[in-house]
Amino acid sequence: MINRDGGRCQITGPLTIDVVTALFNSGLPADGKSALVIDMDKVEAVDSAAVSLLLSWIRRAQHDHISLCFSNVPDNLLSLARLYGVDGFIPLCQEASAQP
């Protein structure tokens, strides 16, 4: 589930194959914003589908000229991204300046 608050989106619950397809189909939750923070502090579980979702959101943000970063990314998601060699493509927010 995604909760939006201005330029910040909070992801809650699992980020697994069971829910990622629906999130992918709904698109990047930018709502016309030029900067967006995706906060993953409340993500309960991830699998490799989460990596694909983040990469698709990154591509969409680049296409739409949206500044995007991810906050509080779970360690296991970062491990999967490293395993697939894409961790360098995931823009992490600097927590002190995570507000767009």
NORBELKA-V763591 format. One record per helix or strand. SS is the DSSP state (2 for helix, 1 for strand). FROM is the first residue (numbers start at 1). TO is the last residue. If there is no record, write none. Layout:
SS_FROM_TO, SS_FROM_TO
//
This chain:
1_2_5, 1_8_15, 2_17_26, 1_35_46, 2_48_63, 1_67_71, 2_75_83, 2_87_89, 1_92_92, 2_95_97
//
